[in-house]
């Protein structure tokens, strides 16, 4: 298992062996007083910590973290995202990292997701994503949404002018002299 957990360590509550991956190469784990129950499943290096709960048919995967009193319930799918505080993923919620940008959604406070959240999105306070709504951020910037509004936190690298990776350095344009009679 991973560096934090050794064979024989006690973890949180797992209702049955079908709630947690026991693959030798998988360090998924339920810590502290966290719970995985019903048909929920935790795998691929994901962690439940504190008093977090994964229940019903929730699937927590690909390095996702549920901490504090966060809850994934119903048919929620959490992939590589972070839920903390009292955040909830309910119904058919889908909360996933963006494979192209590496942006990881972070859901905190009393936020609730029933729809889809993807990429570098920060839901805080009492932010709500309703069923059928999709918040997708496929940029390098961070989209911050709270109960009071929305804002964009620009990635600092976007203000630097540099050639794209793998692109040749631009050449300076030659100045042409004009042959103009006056």
Steps between C-alpha positions, in 0.01 A plus 500: 500500500600865487743674733235595757341159544670174584353150486300437817421869572149569621296740294149640498178304460460282193166320488630224274804407295312620194530864620879531470752384242736236631717485187867473606604806298209716622554714812137614532410525869229595749661692792385619841121488550419510128242257363453312174172309498213363293625453144747792507848422367837666565801415282803619300684685777198687637463585869213558739614690813348648812126438504454480123240260364463318169164323488227364275657446155765775517830434324814676628799446272828619343658663806189679621488622861194535722583661836329668792127423481491481119256254350468320167160336476241361263667439161769769532828449312809671643818471291818672616308777682512631858192539722544646850303654785129416454506484119264255332485320169149363456268356240688435176775752580822469299806681639816434299846642441583627152737260324630768262578779750538291817246730668354347816155600630492596869160501667480641854279671756132410470523468121287240326540347156218318321628576149846484339819683603824463304843661515648765729177608669473613864150476647485662845251618759151399386567462127253272324523316169154364419413188306557558127736794561862466387793708622795417274833679521743389233737795547807549719309756709301419813125554495386594852130471582349582838152565626560869419628479144761387251851617425807393306844471654745531212792260485822701534665320211242645262655846531845383386565511129698196396496254212284196549680184604652327198470809281811662345607842623348773286741682269518875483350652191744672268437866445452582135609831364247666282609627164278802489571815299397830636 
